[in-house]
């Protein structure tokens, strides 16, 4: 993933661009959240409407973060978003002042992911997203 230096706040929430812009809101009871309605409201508010923003709702479960995402373009909840879970891990590092080499376990509706990164207190580097992959297609074409 790309290196990230710029981290913004919107009240208590974070706004981070990890290749796509993400709004990160730490909350409780995320499993029962109306992600469509709440995500749509944030994505279409006066601040973000023109460019759009992905909205990530995050619950800290102690041994992992549980994330649900409203994705711009799709305009609905998606089961996983790589740039989103990466932004969530970085926001978590800032919130908890986790400097150095770290990794964050994340669960999304689509499965389990892991983010590895290095944070020197100013810039996130060496960011890697890990998760399961499945080969789903093979093809050939003639030129």
N, C-alpha and C positions, 0 to 999 in steps of 0.2 A: 504494500500500500504506500501511498505518498507520505512524505514527511509532513508533519503538521506543527505549525508554530502559532497561528492565530486562533485564540479561543475567546469567544465572546459570551457575555451573560445577558439574559433577558429576565430580569427579576432574579428568582432563585434557579432558573433553568439555564441550560447551556446551549450555545449555538456553535457548531463546529462543522467545517467543510473538510471532508475526507475524500474528496472527489465528487461528492454531491453534498449539498447543504443539509444539515440535520439539526433539529430542535430536540433536545434531550430533557425529559421531565422525569425526575425520580419521584416515585409515588408508592402507595400501598394498594394491595388488592388489585393488582394489574390484571390478574386472570379474569376478573369480572368487569373490567373497564369497558365502556362503550368506545372502542378505539375509532370506529368510523365517525361517530358524531364529534367526539372531542378532538380527534386528529384533524378532521375537516375544518373545524372552527379555527384551530391554530394556523393551519396551512393557508386559510383564506382570510386571515385577519389583515388589517391595514398594513402592518409591518411586512408581511411575507407574501401577500397576494400576487404582486406583479411577477416575482421570480419563482414563487412556490418554494416550499420547504418540506422535507420529510420529517415526520414527527415520531419520536421514539419514547414510549412509556416504559420505565424501568423500575423493577422492584429488586432490592438487595435481599437475597435469600441466604446470606452469610457465606456459603461455599460456592455460590454462583450468582449471576445476575439474570433475572427473567425479563425478557424484552418483547414487546409487541410494537409493531410499526405500521403507521399510516403512511403510504408512499405516494408522493406527488406523481402525476402522470398516470398511475394506476387509479388514483383517487379512491383508494380503498385500503383495507388492511392486507398486508402480504405476510406470508409465513416466515420469511427471512429476508434480510437485506445486509449484504456484506459491508458496505460503507457505513450503514447504520450501526451495526454492532461494534464496528471499529470506533466510531464516534462515541458510543456509549462507554466503551472501555477507557477511552482517553478522558472523558468527563469524570468517570469514576476515579481515575488516577489523580486528577486535579482536586476533586472533592476530598479525597483521603490522603493527599500529599504523598503519593506513592512514587518516589523517585528511584531511578536506576532501572535495571532490567526486571520486567514484571510480566506476568501473564494473567489473563482474566477469563474464567470460564463463563460462558453465556449460553442460556437456553432460550430458544425461540420456538414458535409453533412448528417449525420445520425440522427441528432437531437440536443437537448440541454443537457448539462452536467454541473456539478458543482464540484469544487474541494475545499475541506476544509483541512487546514493544520495549523501547528504551526511552526514559524520560529524564532529562537533565534539569528539570525545573522550568525550562523555557520552551524546549522543542522536543517533539516526539519523533524518534527515528527508528529505523529497523523494525517497522510495523509489519507483522505477518498475521493473516487470518487463516486459521486451520479449521477444517471441518470435513465431513464425509463427502465423497464424490462417487458418482456412479456413471459409468459409460452408458449413454443412452442412444447413440446413433453412430453409424458408420456409413460412408458413401464414397462414391467415385464420380468423377465427371470428366468428359473429354473436352479439350480445348481445340 
